[in-house]
């Protein structure tokens, strides 16, 4: 999906998410159950994708990245602080390599 734009969402789902940018970190994130996204394909043709459940969650997660949002931003401040501490502990142990 090139230049995706979320044009419609509905419903709710709550499920655990992770991200390749934060390996080993998982947290419950509330997302819409259904998402309709308009984008362009690799040939520049406009497409519209209407999906539910896990696929909707993935599309919304990835479009958040386009807006500079990572799933950690969806956590409470306390939970985010606990995750930061976990990352620092993993870094000290040599099990987390910042890119």
Secondary structure, 3 states (H helix, E strand, C coil): CEEEEEEEEECCEEEEEEECCEEEEEEEEEECCEEEEEEECCCCCEEEEEEEHHHHHHHHHHHHHHCCCCHHHHCCHHHHHHHHHHHHHHHHCCCCCCC
